[in-house]
Protein backbone atom coordinates (compact mmCIF):
# COMPACT_ATOMS: atom_id res chain seq x y z
CA UNK A 1 0.00 0.00 0.00
CA UNK A 2 1.55 3.28 -1.06
CA UNK A 3 -0.35 6.22 0.40
CA UNK A 4 0.77 9.63 1.66
CA UNK A 5 1.52 8.25 5.12
CA UNK A 6 3.70 5.44 3.82
CA UNK A 7 6.48 7.66 2.54
CA UNK A 8 9.87 6.12 3.09
CA UNK A 9 11.71 9.40 3.59
CA UNK A 10 10.62 12.74 5.05
CA UNK A 11 12.71 15.88 4.67
CA UNK A 12 13.35 18.38 7.42
CA UNK A 13 14.16 22.06 6.89
CA UNK A 14 17.93 21.46 6.80
CA UNK A 15 17.62 19.23 3.74
CA UNK A 16 18.70 16.15 5.70
CA UNK A 17 16.74 12.96 5.25
CA UNK A 18 14.76 11.49 8.13
CA UNK A 19 13.74 7.87 7.68
CA UNK A 20 10.21 7.02 8.73
CA UNK A 21 10.57 4.89 11.85
CA UNK A 22 6.94 4.52 12.97
CA UNK A 23 4.49 1.91 11.75
CA UNK A 24 0.87 2.72 10.89
CA UNK A 25 -0.55 1.47 14.22
CA UNK A 26 2.09 3.43 16.16
CA UNK A 27 1.28 6.56 14.15
CA UNK A 28 -2.48 6.17 14.61
CA UNK A 29 -2.08 5.77 18.38
CA UNK A 30 0.15 8.86 18.53
CA UNK A 31 -2.33 10.97 16.55
CA UNK A 32 -5.27 9.85 18.71
CA UNK A 33 -3.29 10.40 21.93
CA UNK A 34 -2.18 13.83 20.75
CA UNK A 35 -5.73 14.86 19.89
CA UNK A 36 -7.00 13.56 23.24
CA UNK A 37 -4.36 15.53 25.15
CA UNK A 38 -5.01 18.70 23.16
CA UNK A 39 -8.73 18.35 23.90
CA UNK A 40 -7.88 18.73 27.60
CA UNK A 41 -7.14 22.39 26.90
CA UNK A 42 -10.77 22.95 25.88
CA UNK A 43 -12.78 20.38 27.87
CA UNK A 44 -12.28 18.52 31.11
CA UNK A 45 -9.79 20.13 33.48
CA UNK A 46 -9.02 22.91 30.95
CA UNK A 47 -5.33 22.83 31.75
CA UNK A 48 -2.59 24.19 29.47
CA UNK A 49 -0.67 20.93 29.98
CA UNK A 50 -2.83 19.52 27.20
CA UNK A 51 -0.63 21.31 24.67
CA UNK A 52 1.98 18.62 25.31
CA UNK A 53 -0.23 16.60 22.94
CA UNK A 54 1.31 18.51 20.04
CA UNK A 55 4.40 16.31 20.32
CA UNK A 56 2.75 12.91 19.73
CA UNK A 57 0.42 14.50 17.16
CA UNK A 58 3.35 15.91 15.16
CA UNK A 59 5.44 12.74 15.34
CA UNK A 60 2.42 10.67 14.33
CA UNK A 61 1.70 12.85 11.31
CA UNK A 62 5.33 13.01 10.17
CA UNK A 63 6.19 9.38 10.93
CA UNK A 64 9.55 10.16 12.51
CA UNK A 65 10.37 10.00 16.22
CA UNK A 66 13.77 11.34 17.28
CA UNK A 67 13.72 9.26 20.47
CA UNK A 68 13.14 6.11 18.41
CA UNK A 69 16.10 7.09 16.21
CA UNK A 70 18.35 7.57 19.27
CA UNK A 71 17.32 4.22 20.73
CA UNK A 72 17.46 2.37 17.39
CA UNK A 73 13.75 1.49 17.46
CA UNK A 74 11.83 1.09 14.20
CA UNK A 75 8.18 0.01 14.14
CA UNK A 76 7.81 0.65 10.41
CA UNK A 77 7.62 -2.64 8.49
CA UNK A 78 8.99 -1.10 5.24
CA UNK A 79 12.61 -1.91 4.44
CA UNK A 80 14.78 1.17 3.84
CA UNK A 81 17.63 1.44 1.41
CA UNK A 82 20.67 3.26 2.78
CA UNK A 83 21.17 5.90 0.13
KATALIN-V518693 format. One line per field, one symbol per residue. psi: psi as a letter, one per 20 degrees, with the letter a starting at -180 (. if undefined). A space follows every 10 residues. Layout:
BEGIN
psi->???
END
This chain:
BEGIN
psi->pnahikqhpq pahiiqpppp kprhgggggg gggghgghhh hhrcilqiih iiihghgghh hhjpohgggh ikpojpippp pn.
END
